[in-house]
Amino acid sequence: MPPGILFMPGRLILLAGPNGAGKTTLYQTRVVPG
């Protein structure tokens, strides 16, 4: 996945994470507390 996802809020992660809903949740959890 592109590094831009880390800079973008959790909302964009959902749109940029069509590969797997399970992985999207893990990325969102990292962005929220970070």
TORKOL-4160 file (C-alpha; in steps of 0.2 Angstrom, whole numbers, padded with zeros to 4 digits, m for minus):
34
<pt num="1" X="0000" Y="0000" Z="0000"/>
<pt num="2" X="0006" Y="0018" Z="m0004"/>
<pt num="3" X="0014" Y="0028" Z="0011"/>
<pt num="4" X="0001" Y="0041" Z="0008"/>
<pt num="5" X="m0012" Y="0031" Z="0018"/>
<pt num="6" X="m0002" Y="0033" Z="0034"/>
<pt num="7" X="m0003" Y="0052" Z="0031"/>
<pt num="8" X="m0021" Y="0052" Z="0027"/>
<pt num="9" X="m0035" Y="0050" Z="0041"/>
<pt num="10" X="m0044" Y="0034" Z="0044"/>
<pt num="11" X="m0058" Y="0039" Z="0033"/>
<pt num="12" X="m0047" Y="0038" Z="0017"/>
<pt num="13" X="m0040" Y="0022" Z="0023"/>
<pt num="14" X="m0057" Y="0014" Z="0021"/>
<pt num="15" X="m0057" Y="0020" Z="0003"/>
<pt num="16" X="m0039" Y="0016" Z="m0001"/>
<pt num="17" X="m0040" Y="m0002" Z="0007"/>
<pt num="18" X="m0052" Y="m0012" Z="m0004"/>
<pt num="19" X="m0040" Y="m0026" Z="m0004"/>
<pt num="20" X="m0046" Y="m0033" Z="0013"/>
<pt num="21" X="m0058" Y="m0026" Z="0026"/>
<pt num="22" X="m0048" Y="m0035" Z="0040"/>
<pt num="23" X="m0032" Y="m0026" Z="0035"/>
<pt num="24" X="m0042" Y="m0009" Z="0034"/>
<pt num="25" X="m0046" Y="m0011" Z="0052"/>
<pt num="26" X="m0028" Y="m0013" Z="0057"/>
<pt num="27" X="m0022" Y="0002" Z="0048"/>
<pt num="28" X="m0036" Y="0013" Z="0055"/>
<pt num="29" X="m0032" Y="0008" Z="0072"/>
<pt num="30" X="m0014" Y="0013" Z="0070"/>
<pt num="31" X="m0019" Y="0030" Z="0062"/>
<pt num="32" X="m0032" Y="0035" Z="0076"/>
<pt num="33" X="m0020" Y="0033" Z="0091"/>
<pt num="34" X="m0005" Y="0039" Z="0081"/>
